Amino acid sequence: MFNQQTNLNQKTMKSPQGQKGPIFYCEDVSVQFDEIMALKNVQLTIERGEIIFVTGASGAGKTTLLKILSGLQDPTSGKIIRPDFFSSKKNLFISNVFQDLRLMGRYTCEENLMFAYDSSIYASKAEFNQDMNELARILGVKDRLHLKINDANGGLKQKIAIIRALLTRPDVLIADEPTSSLDIDNTRRLFDVLNLYNVKRGLTVIWATHNKEFIKSFTGRIIHLDNGRLVYSGK
């Protein structure tokens, strides 16, 4: 683990766009909720373009770590350097898929996806629609985009939430158990899409999961948490 000052210098000297290098750095990060220590002295560096699987039992601290990285949770002690610390949102954008999904139930699946359209990202609405329809086709939901979210099952909701996140063309995708309602075939199909985005667009993927057998099928780094402590980081 390199020291914090070296880390900061690397970030300051390199342009965020298209560069390798660390994008997240946690130094002795701890998070406490009342009497519960959700994270304990976590030391962690994540490089641009990595695929990370965060594993651990329920209550191990996976969700808390993802929220720390996303900027949705502040540490009780320690330091966290996130992308917005050293670059503008325009150059490095994080998209999140958490377990509550945050979909709007009275709108259709397609209408929920349309909320991801941003004229500063896409050259035209037609370009956005092409991306949307292609992702919907690959994930097998194109014929169900007319359904209202309130009428969709859990698997469809998860796919729509992930498609919506990808339509923002993020640099970093942080997902908390994004396939808990999907069978293994649909999970593999989804991860193939994320792997393609990783290769073609340099997407950094940070994926929390309890399915150890599934992640054996893919290349990435495993970060394992146990009772709030980071006990393993490696291939």
C-alpha positions in Angstrom: 0.0 0.0 0.0 1.5 3.3 -1.0 1.3 6.3 1.3 -1.5 8.9 0.9 0.8 11.7 -0.3 2.1 9.6 -3.2 -1.5 8.7 -4.0 -2.6 12.3 -4.1 0.4 13.3 -6.3 -0.5 10.7 -8.8 -4.1 11.9 -9.0 -3.1 15.5 -9.3 -0.6 14.9 -12.1 -2.7 12.7 -14.3 -5.7 13.7 -16.3 -8.8 11.6 -15.2 -10.0 10.9 -18.8 -8.5 7.7 -20.3 -5.7 7.3 -17.6 -4.9 4.3 -15.5 -4.3 4.8 -11.8 -6.0 4.8 -8.4 -9.5 6.3 -8.3 -10.5 5.3 -4.8 -8.3 5.2 -1.7 -9.4 4.4 1.8 -7.0 5.0 4.7 -8.0 3.3 8.0 -11.7 3.9 7.3 -14.1 3.0 10.0 -17.8 3.4 10.2 -19.8 3.1 13.4 -23.6 3.1 13.8 -24.4 3.4 17.5 -22.7 0.4 19.1 -22.1 -1.4 15.8 -18.8 -1.1 13.9 -19.9 -1.6 10.3 -16.3 -1.1 8.9 -13.1 -1.3 10.9 -9.8 0.3 9.8 -10.2 -0.5 6.1 -7.2 0.1 3.9 -8.1 -0.2 0.2 -7.0 1.1 -3.2 -9.1 0.6 -6.4 -7.6 1.2 -9.8 -9.4 2.7 -12.8 -10.7 -0.1 -15.0 -10.8 -2.8 -12.4 -13.5 -5.3 -11.9 -14.0 -5.8 -8.2 -16.2 -8.3 -6.4 -17.0 -7.4 -2.8 -17.9 -10.6 -0.8 -18.8 -11.4 2.7 -21.7 -12.7 4.8 -24.8 -10.6 5.5 -23.8 -7.8 7.9 -20.1 -8.0 6.9 -20.0 -4.4 5.8 -20.4 -4.7 2.0 -23.2 -2.1 1.6 -21.5 0.3 3.9 -18.3 0.1 1.9 -20.1 0.7 -1.3 -21.8 3.7 0.1 -18.5 5.0 1.4 -17.0 4.7 -2.2 -20.1 6.3 -3.7 -20.0 9.3 -1.3 -23.4 8.4 0.2 -21.8 7.7 3.6 -19.0 9.5 5.5 -16.5 7.5 7.6 -16.6 7.9 11.3 -12.8 7.9 11.3 -10.1 7.6 8.6 -9.9 9.2 5.2 -11.6 8.4 1.9 -10.5 9.9 -1.4 -13.1 9.6 -4.2 -13.1 10.7 -7.8 -14.8 14.0 -7.1 -11.9 14.9 -4.8 -9.5 15.3 -7.7 -11.6 15.6 -10.8 -14.8 17.1 -12.1 -18.0 15.1 -12.3 -17.9 15.8 -16.1 -14.7 13.7 -16.4 -15.5 10.9 -13.9 -19.0 9.8 -13.2 -20.3 7.2 -10.7 -23.6 5.4 -11.2 -25.1 3.3 -8.4 -27.5 0.3 -8.3 -28.4 -0.3 -4.7 -30.9 -2.8 -3.4 -33.8 -0.4 -3.2 -33.4 0.2 -7.0 -35.1 3.6 -6.8 -37.4 3.0 -9.7 -40.7 5.0 -10.1 -43.5 2.5 -9.9 -46.3 4.4 -11.7 -44.1 4.8 -14.8 -43.4 2.2 -17.4 -40.0 0.4 -17.7 -39.2 2.5 -20.8 -40.2 5.8 -19.1 -37.9 4.9 -16.2 -35.1 4.4 -18.7 -35.8 7.7 -20.5 -35.0 9.5 -17.3 -31.4 8.6 -17.9 -31.2 10.7 -21.1 -28.8 13.6 -20.9 -28.2 15.8 -23.9 -24.6 16.5 -22.6 -23.8 12.8 -22.9 -25.6 11.8 -26.1 -25.4 13.6 -29.5 -29.1 12.9 -30.1 -32.2 11.3 -28.7 -31.8 8.7 -31.5 -28.4 7.7 -30.2 -29.8 7.3 -26.7 -32.7 5.2 -28.0 -30.2 3.0 -29.9 -28.3 2.3 -26.7 -31.4 1.7 -24.7 -32.9 -0.7 -27.2 -29.7 -2.6 -27.6 -29.2 -3.1 -23.9 -32.9 -4.1 -23.6 -32.5 -6.6 -26.4 -29.3 -8.2 -24.9 -30.9 -8.5 -21.5 -34.1 -9.9 -22.9 -36.5 -7.2 -21.8 -37.3 -5.3 -25.0 -40.8 -6.8 -25.2 -41.6 -5.8 -21.6 -40.6 -2.1 -21.7 -44.3 -1.2 -21.9 -45.0 -2.7 -18.4 -45.3 -0.4 -15.4 -42.7 -0.9 -12.7 -45.5 -1.7 -10.3 -46.4 -4.7 -12.5 -42.9 -5.9 -13.0 -41.3 -8.8 -11.2 -38.1 -8.5 -9.2 -35.8 -9.7 -12.0 -37.2 -7.3 -14.5 -36.9 -4.4 -12.0 -33.2 -5.3 -11.5 -32.5 -5.4 -15.2 -34.2 -2.0 -15.7 -32.2 -0.5 -12.8 -28.9 -1.7 -14.3 -29.8 -0.7 -17.9 -30.7 2.8 -16.5 -27.3 3.0 -14.7 -25.4 2.0 -17.9 -27.3 4.5 -20.0 -25.7 7.3 -18.0 -22.4 6.0 -19.5 -20.6 6.1 -16.2 -16.9 5.7 -15.6 -17.7 3.7 -12.4 -20.6 1.3 -11.7 -21.2 0.4 -8.1 -23.8 -2.3 -7.6 -25.1 -3.9 -4.4 -26.3 -7.5 -5.0 -27.7 -6.4 -8.4 -28.7 -10.0 -9.5 -30.4 -11.3 -6.4 -33.6 -11.9 -8.3 -32.0 -13.3 -11.4 -31.2 -16.9 -12.3 -27.7 -17.9 -13.2 -28.2 -17.5 -17.0 -29.5 -14.0 -16.7 -26.7 -13.2 -14.2 -24.1 -14.4 -16.7 -25.7 -12.4 -19.5 -25.7 -9.3 -17.4 -22.1 -9.7 -16.4 -21.1 -10.3 -20.0 -22.5 -6.8 -20.8 -20.6 -5.3 -17.9 -17.4 -7.0 -19.0 -17.9 -5.7 -22.5 -18.3 -2.1 -21.2 -15.2 -2.7 -19.1 -13.1 -3.7 -22.1 -14.5 -1.2 -24.6 -15.1 1.8 -22.4 -12.9 1.2 -19.4 -15.8 0.9 -17.0 -14.7 0.3 -13.5 -17.1 -2.2 -11.9 -17.5 -2.7 -8.1 -20.1 -5.5 -7.5 -21.1 -6.7 -4.1 -22.3 -10.3 -4.0 -22.6 -13.3 -1.8 -22.4 -15.8 -4.7 -18.8 -17.1 -4.6 -19.5 -19.8 -7.1 -20.6 -17.3 -9.7 -17.6 -15.0 -9.5 -15.3 -18.0 -10.1 -16.4 -17.8 -13.7 -15.1 -14.3 -14.2 -11.8 -12.4 -14.0 -11.6 -9.8 -11.3 -10.3 -8.9 -7.9 -12.1 -10.2 -4.8 -12.4 -8.0 -1.7 -13.7 -10.1 1.2 -15.1 -8.5 4.3 -15.6 -10.3 7.6 -17.3 -8.5 10.5 -16.4 -5.1 9.1 -12.7 -5.9 8.4 -11.1 -6.3 5.0 -9.5 -9.7 5.4 -8.6 -10.5 1.8 -7.9 -8.7 -1.5 -6.7 -10.6 -4.5 -7.5 -12.5 -7.7 
